Amino acid sequence: MHKRNNRAHAFVAWPRLGALALAALLACAGAGRAWAAGAADGARHEVSDPYFGQSLFDFFQDRYFSSLTELMVSQHFGRLPHHADEAEILRGGLYLSYGLHREAAEIFTRLIDQGAPPAIRDRAWFYLAKIRYQRGLLAEAEDAVDRIRAPLPADLEVDHVLLKGNLLMQRGDFQGAASILRPLASGENANLYARYNLGVALIKSGDVALGSQMLDEIGVAPAKSEEFRSLRDKANVALGFAALQNKEPERAKVYLERVRLSGMMANKALLGYGWASDALHDPKAALVSWMELSGRDAGDAAVLESKLAVPYALAQIGSDGQALEQYGAAINAFDEERTRLDDSIAAIRSGKLLDGLLAGNAGEEMGWFWNIDKLPQMSHGAHLVRVLAMHEFQEGFKNYRDLLFLARNLRHWEGSMDVIGDMLADRRKAFAERLPLLRLQEQSAKLDRLDARRNSLGAELTGAEQEGDGSVFADATERALAVRLERARAALARLEQSTEGLSEAERNEARGRLRRVEGALGWQLSQEMPDRLWKTKKDWARLTGELAQAHEHQKQLVLAQQTEPKRFDAFAVRIAELQRRIEALKPRVERLVVEQRQAVQELAVAELEQQKEELLAYGNQARFAVAQIYDRAASRGEHNREQDPAHAPQP
């Protein structure tokens, strides 16, 4: 008889992750402001440094590499004075997005040592623990969880408790996990994942009755979403196989009948239902379940197992002929499937799998939060299901994709170095061409003479202000009028010395007119003096500033003659150093690309080879079952000949 697999199936449930878990990490960079509320509340968060805003923009556009590089450049040049802590938290989160948890931990530890607020500290350690758990670094994840001192906000505290429970279960401390999960799993608004994991923990810790009761409640609970319907199916499958293991087939059938026929757990449920019926000595009911299962996609292990279970059930009801026929069909199916697996292995080794995945799942940049959405076109695509479900394959493929991005990035910068070198040569040439002209302008400016003239004007301005002499500020018209008055005064003096000419009355009239005009001009200059004095002081101050600026330019020119060639030389050295680094990194990255491609392909091949081994084992079991049927038939024939003398052997 085919040896059935009645192991109890237990699943550790975890809520579905958002595509941007780091957005919540960014929200924890509050540092005394409103970031802690996160983006979900619709609040507006002030960004005081434009460079930080640019990094955030690229971050929310899923361009993590650009965001990280821009952020690090801005930090290097001190461009983020208002967002120092937020920038560090974002950088740590971006490191986490590439799986660089050690580097992220260093950032978080440094922030904590510098006195970061508890809210930032605890959220940082929570996300670090979560990333480590998802990457299978359980000890490191526990270390990060232990560093969380205070309860997190309600939306994160649920995940925090689930994470602690899962870590304890991974360590085998099911009683500890149950005690952690119990408060979260109680009450009307209990978290279903917590209840599920609590049920599993209770069963594993020995409290089968209570654990089964909790899973049973989930198994009949109404579910409004596909996520929770799948969780309900998992609970029923876990209960069903646990009941099979405890030799309670009737209860197993009750649980397995609840599983949807179109859900992800349907195949396992059909297989288990058949074994439960067989345990109840009802091979016909088992046959119905297994026949339905055997017609499904042969890429599923449960379907392959059903191809052995069907003839086993037929043999149980005495239909040896049909059983032999079904065993033969199963052996042929296994052999054909092994051939198809060989085709898939050859396709994988030729690169069709990885090239197809890259072509169908293009992305701008590298990053850990990236998922495979489209499968490549392959002759036997069903073989990819178990391959793509492997965590090691997913991580290995992401690393391969990241290495390809780095290789492209290095090639881009390799070409850019020549352009940057040309730009530096152009700047050297422009500097050399402009320097003589600037020197000529410096010589023609004669700043010392201009300073002396400025000082003279300043002294004249001070004397006029002290003496109240408005004539210093006279305009061209007023100065021309003053000249005319001086001429008129001289003419009148000559006339007064002459014995002929004007009479005394005419002289007095001329003197009076001259005094009136002089008085009007003096009055006008006196009235206009405050305003003209203010404007003149303003112009003098501007002149002083422009001369100071000219002196500063002169100093800069002198300094540039000394430093600019050195700066050009420093840039040339830096460009040459970067070129050497790129030349050193390129072959290393290209070698890693080849090695990672080979490693990822071998992971997939190893999984398909394992499937081939399973098929070989199934085929051997089928052949052994066929031999048993023939042995039974031969034994019955010998027995019949012994009972019938006519068929007895003749001497």
FENKADA-V323164 format. One record per backbone hydrogen bond with DSSP energy under -1.0 kcal/mol. CO is the residue of the C=O (numbers start at 1). NH is the residue of the N-H. E is the energy in kcal/mol with one decimal. If there is no record, write none. Layout:
[[CO:NH:E] [CO:NH:E]]
This chain:
[[20:23:-1.3] [21:25:-1.1] [22:26:-2.7] [23:27:-1.5] [26:29:-2.0] [30:33:-2.1] [34:37:-1.1] [35:38:-2.2] [39:42:-1.4] [49:53:-1.8] [50:54:-2.0] [51:55:-1.8] [52:56:-2.4] [53:57:-2.3] [54:58:-2.2] [55:59:-2.2] [56:60:-2.6] [58:63:-2.7] [59:62:-1.7] [62:64:-1.2] [63:67:-2.3] [64:68:-2.7] [65:69:-2.6] [66:70:-2.6] [67:71:-2.2] [68:72:-2.5] [69:73:-2.3] [70:74:-2.4] [71:75:-2.4] [72:76:-2.2] [73:77:-2.0] [74:79:-3.0] [75:78:-1.0] [83:87:-2.6] [84:88:-1.8] [85:89:-2.6] [86:90:-2.7] [87:91:-2.5] [88:92:-2.7] [89:93:-2.5] [90:94:-2.5] [91:95:-2.3] [92:96:-2.0] [93:97:-1.8] [95:100:-2.8] [96:99:-2.2] [97:368:-1.6] [99:101:-1.9] [100:104:-2.1] [101:105:-2.6] [102:106:-1.9] [103:107:-1.7] [104:108:-2.6] [105:109:-2.8] [106:110:-2.2] [107:111:-2.4] [108:112:-2.4] [109:113:-2.6] [110:114:-1.6] [111:116:-1.7] [112:115:-1.7] [117:121:-2.3] [118:122:-3.1] [119:123:-1.8] [120:124:-2.3] [121:125:-2.1] [122:126:-2.1] [123:127:-2.4] [124:128:-2.1] [125:129:-2.5] [126:130:-2.3] [127:131:-2.3] [128:132:-2.3] [129:133:-2.4] [130:134:-2.2] [131:135:-1.5] [132:137:-2.8] [133:136:-1.6] [136:138:-1.4] [137:141:-2.1] [138:142:-2.6] [139:143:-2.0] [140:144:-2.0] [141:145:-2.4] [142:146:-2.3] [145:148:-1.7] [153:156:-1.6] [153:157:-2.6] [154:158:-1.1] [156:160:-2.4] [157:161:-2.5] [158:162:-2.4] [159:163:-2.6] [160:164:-2.2] [161:165:-2.5] [162:166:-2.7] [163:167:-2.4] [164:168:-2.0] [165:169:-2.2] [166:170:-2.4] [167:171:-1.4] [168:173:-2.5] [169:172:-1.1] [172:174:-1.5] [173:177:-2.1] [174:178:-2.4] [175:179:-2.1] [176:180:-1.8] [177:181:-2.5] [178:182:-2.0] [181:185:-1.7] [184:191:-1.4] [187:190:-1.1] [191:195:-2.3] [192:196:-2.8] [193:197:-2.8] [194:198:-2.5] [195:199:-2.4] [196:200:-2.3] [197:201:-2.7] [198:202:-2.6] [199:203:-2.2] [200:204:-2.6] [201:205:-1.9] [202:207:-2.0] [203:206:-1.1] [206:208:-1.8] [207:211:-2.2] [208:212:-2.8] [209:213:-2.1] [210:214:-2.1] [211:215:-2.3] [212:216:-2.6] [213:217:-2.0] [214:218:-1.7] [215:219:-2.3] [225:229:-2.1] [226:230:-2.4] [227:231:-1.6] [228:232:-2.2] [229:233:-2.1] [230:234:-2.3] [231:235:-2.2] [232:236:-2.1] [233:237:-2.5] [234:238:-2.8] [235:239:-2.4] [236:240:-2.6] [237:241:-2.6] [238:242:-2.0] [239:243:-2.4] [240:244:-2.0] [241:245:-2.3] [242:246:-1.7] [243:248:-2.8] [244:247:-1.7] [248:252:-2.0] [249:253:-2.3] [250:254:-1.6] [251:255:-2.2] [252:256:-2.7] [253:257:-2.0] [255:258:-1.2] [256:259:-1.1] [263:266:-1.2] [265:269:-2.2] [266:270:-2.7] [267:271:-2.3] [268:272:-2.8] [269:273:-2.6] [270:274:-2.0] [271:275:-1.9] [272:276:-2.3] [273:277:-2.3] [274:278:-2.4] [275:279:-2.3] [276:280:-1.1] [277:282:-2.4] [278:281:-1.8] [282:286:-1.9] [283:287:-2.6] [284:288:-1.9] [285:289:-1.8] [286:290:-2.7] [287:291:-2.7] [288:292:-1.8] [289:293:-1.8] [290:294:-2.7] [293:296:-1.9] [297:300:-1.5] [300:304:-1.9] [301:305:-2.2] [302:306:-1.8] [303:307:-1.2] [305:308:-1.1] [305:309:-1.8] [306:310:-2.5] [308:312:-1.5] [309:313:-2.3] [310:314:-2.2] [311:315:-2.6] [312:316:-1.6] [313:317:-1.5] [314:319:-2.5] [315:318:-1.2] [318:320:-1.6] [319:323:-2.5] [320:324:-3.1] [321:325:-2.2] [322:326:-2.8] [323:327:-3.0] [324:328:-2.5] [325:329:-2.4] [326:330:-2.6] [327:331:-2.8] [328:332:-2.5] [329:333:-2.7] [330:334:-3.0] [331:335:-2.5] [332:336:-3.0] [333:337:-2.7] [334:338:-2.3] [335:339:-2.0] [336:340:-2.6] [337:341:-2.6] [338:342:-2.1] [339:343:-2.0] [340:344:-2.5] [341:345:-2.8] [342:346:-2.4] [343:347:-2.4] [344:348:-2.6] [345:349:-2.5] [346:350:-1.4] [347:352:-2.0] [348:351:-1.4] [351:355:-2.4] [352:356:-2.0] [353:357:-2.5] [354:358:-2.4] [355:359:-2.3] [356:360:-2.2] [357:361:-1.2] [368:370:-2.0] [380:383:-1.5] [381:384:-1.9] [382:385:-1.3] [384:388:-3.3] [385:389:-1.3] [387:390:-1.4] [390:394:-2.3] [391:395:-2.7] [392:396:-2.6] [393:397:-3.0] [394:398:-2.2] [395:399:-2.4] [396:400:-2.2] [397:401:-2.7] [398:402:-2.6] [399:403:-2.3] [400:404:-2.1] [401:405:-2.1] [402:406:-2.5] [403:407:-2.5] [404:408:-2.4] [405:409:-2.7] [406:410:-2.6] [407:411:-2.2] [408:412:-2.5] [409:413:-2.4] [410:414:-2.2] [411:415:-1.9] [412:416:-1.9] [413:417:-2.0] [415:419:-1.1] [416:420:-2.9] [417:421:-2.4] [418:422:-2.2] [419:423:-2.3] [420:424:-2.2] [421:425:-2.2] [422:426:-2.4] [423:427:-2.0] [424:428:-2.3] [425:429:-2.3] [426:430:-2.8] [427:431:-2.5] [428:432:-2.5] [429:433:-2.2] [430:434:-2.3] [431:435:-1.9] [434:438:-2.3] [435:439:-2.3] [436:440:-2.3] [437:441:-2.4] [438:442:-2.2] [439:443:-2.2] [440:444:-2.3] [441:445:-1.5] [446:450:-1.7] [447:451:-2.5] [448:452:-2.1] [449:453:-2.3] [450:454:-2.4] [451:455:-2.5] [452:456:-2.2] [453:457:-2.3] [454:458:-2.1] [455:459:-2.2] [456:460:-2.4] [457:461:-2.4] [458:462:-2.2] [459:463:-2.5] [460:464:-2.3] [461:465:-1.9] [462:466:-2.3] [463:467:-2.5] [464:468:-1.3] [464:469:-1.6] [468:470:-1.0] [470:473:-1.5] [471:474:-1.5] [475:479:-2.4] [476:480:-2.3] [477:481:-2.3] [478:482:-2.3] [479:483:-1.9] [480:484:-2.1] [481:485:-2.5] [482:486:-2.0] [483:487:-2.0] [484:488:-2.7] [485:489:-2.4] [486:490:-2.0] [487:491:-2.7] [488:492:-2.5] [489:493:-2.0] [490:494:-1.9] [491:495:-2.2] [492:496:-2.1] [493:497:-1.3] [503:507:-2.4] [504:508:-2.4] [505:509:-2.3] [506:510:-2.4] [507:511:-2.8] [508:512:-2.5] [509:513:-2.3] [510:514:-2.3] [511:515:-2.4] [512:516:-2.2] [513:517:-2.4] [514:518:-2.7] [515:519:-2.8] [516:520:-2.7] [517:521:-2.5] [518:522:-2.7] [519:523:-2.8] [520:524:-2.6] [521:525:-2.5] [522:526:-2.3] [523:527:-2.6] [524:528:-2.3] [528:532:-2.6] [529:533:-3.4] [530:534:-2.2] [531:535:-2.3] [532:536:-2.4] [533:537:-2.5] [534:538:-2.3] [535:539:-2.6] [536:540:-2.8] [537:541:-2.6] [538:542:-2.3] [539:543:-2.5] [540:544:-2.4] [541:545:-2.5] [542:546:-2.7] [543:547:-2.4] [544:548:-2.4] [545:549:-2.6] [546:550:-2.4] [547:551:-2.6] [548:552:-2.4] [549:553:-2.8] [550:554:-2.3] [551:555:-2.4] [552:556:-2.9] [553:557:-2.7] [554:558:-2.3] [555:559:-3.1] [556:560:-3.5] [557:561:-2.1] [559:563:-3.2] [560:564:-2.1] [563:567:-2.6] [564:568:-2.7] [565:569:-2.3] [566:570:-2.6] [567:571:-2.8] [568:572:-2.4] [569:573:-2.3] [570:574:-2.6] [571:575:-3.0] [572:576:-2.4] [573:577:-2.5] [574:578:-2.7] [575:579:-2.5] [576:580:-2.2] [577:581:-2.5] [578:582:-2.9] [579:583:-2.7] [580:584:-2.0] [581:585:-2.7] [582:586:-2.8] [585:589:-3.3] [586:590:-2.9] [587:591:-2.3] [588:592:-2.3] [589:593:-2.6] [590:594:-2.0] [591:595:-2.6] [592:596:-3.3] [593:597:-2.6] [594:598:-2.3] [595:599:-2.7] [596:600:-2.9] [597:601:-2.4] [598:602:-2.4] [599:603:-1.9] [600:604:-2.0] [601:605:-2.8] [602:606:-2.9] [603:607:-1.9] [604:608:-2.2] [605:609:-3.0] [606:610:-2.1] [607:611:-1.9] [608:612:-2.2] [609:613:-2.3] [610:614:-2.4] [611:615:-2.6] [612:616:-2.5] [613:617:-2.5] [614:618:-2.8] [615:619:-2.9] [616:620:-2.5] [617:621:-2.4] [618:622:-2.5] [619:623:-2.6] [620:624:-2.6] [621:625:-2.4] [622:626:-2.5] [623:627:-2.5] [624:628:-2.1] [625:629:-2.2] [626:630:-2.5] [627:631:-2.5] [628:632:-2.7] [629:633:-2.6] [630:634:-2.9] [631:635:-2.7] [632:636:-2.5] [633:637:-2.4] [634:638:-2.3] [635:639:-2.3] [636:640:-2.3] [637:641:-2.1] [638:642:-2.0] [639:643:-1.6] [640:644:-1.7] [644:647:-1.5] [645:648:-1.4]]
